[in-house]
Amino acid sequence: MEAGERAENLERQAEEAEALAAIYGDDFVREGTVWEIRVPLGDPDDPDERRRPSDDAMLTRDGTPAPDCLVARVVPVETYPSRTPPLVEVHPVGALIQHRMDAALAAMDEEHAASDGDVCVFPFVTRLREMARAWRDEDRPSRRPGRDDAAADDDDDDDAPGTGRGEEAETRDAEWDPAAIDAELASLAMTTTERGGTAGTAGTAGADATDADHPGVGAWTDESVERSIVAGPPFTEKKSTFRGFLLRDVTSLERVDAMLRALRRDSRIARCSHLMAAWRIALRGDPRDPDCVWAQDHDEDGETGAGRGMSHLLRVTGSGNVCVVVARWFGGTHLGPARFQLINNCARDMLERCGFVQVARGG
């Protein structure tokens, strides 16, 4: 292998590690040349799902309940990603019955082959999560011998794991037109003046918004929601354009829906490739109280993994009664896992702009 190819591989590995750290947070650990990613066997966004009772757990080789999570150990060798996949192990040893372990390890080879020489750890971990969830459902008591079909049907999950492959789907439809994207950027960068609006908002309320634009519980309308949406500046990375939006005082899912409807009424936003959203609403108790009960969810709009990362961001920053949205206009060039870091950074920037996250400043 030539020195130039080796150096490029190392650079791409470093970029991938940064993106994985941004996506998985504390679930990603880098120790020297080894990366470890925790893969919860329940829903990683639901604390109760992370600690599922043992009688509803996935089974190990000896038939006992599996641990709370798997750990994917990845070693990015010098020929990765240009020629070979990284080395991968799934721990703890014995956590998977043999044919499942074989399928998990084969998934890395398959994802690397599909990547055409690009980085592939994120697609592999996403696939491992989906496989683990399917295995857990297979091993639930409702699927084990001794349960009748009616009981099994009652226990079925309605939620299937996401199967969207955002950038792959975009490639099939994308037609890169430099003139069109330049016009789009110019349009997005314009100060919002429609309906009397001011810079920094998607509707008519700007930095000087009045109390009427932030109505109390039960006093909102679609129009007041549209006026209250705060929009960040668009930015571009390798031909893809990103822009963040935020709505505060979100006390119901209906208000989230109203925000998304308002954004999609804008013809420019309606043409984006993905409109990803995450929200966190206090249902019972004081949002400042550790015992507060939260409703938290996300909409990935076909970009599997992006909404989950944004939802994780809201939780770790302690942001509440808020909905943050990131729009992406795909420009024809794959960003790989780096796109998730860009999406998370865009969402965090909106939280900082609106005072949900305090920015550390040097003295």
Buried (B, 14 or more C-beta within 10 A) or exposed (E): EEEEEEEEBEEBBEBBBBBBBBBBBEBBBBEEEEBBBBBBBBBBBEEEBBEBEEEBBBBBBEEEBBBBBBBBBBEBBBBBBBEBBBBBBBBEEEBBBEEBBEBBBEBBBBBBEEBEBBBBBBBBBBBBBBBBBBBBBEBBEBEEEEBEEEEBEEBEEEEEBBEBBBBEBBEEEBEEEEEEBEEBBEEBEEEBEEEEBBEBBBBBBBEEBEEEBBBEEEEBEBBBBBBBBBBBBBBBBEBBBBBBBBBBBBBBEEBBEBBBEBBBEBEBBEEBBBBBBBBBBBEEEEEEEEEEEBBBBBBBBBBBBBBBBBBBBBBEBEBBBBBBBBBBBBBBEBBBBBBBBBBBBBBBBBBBBBEBBEEEEEE
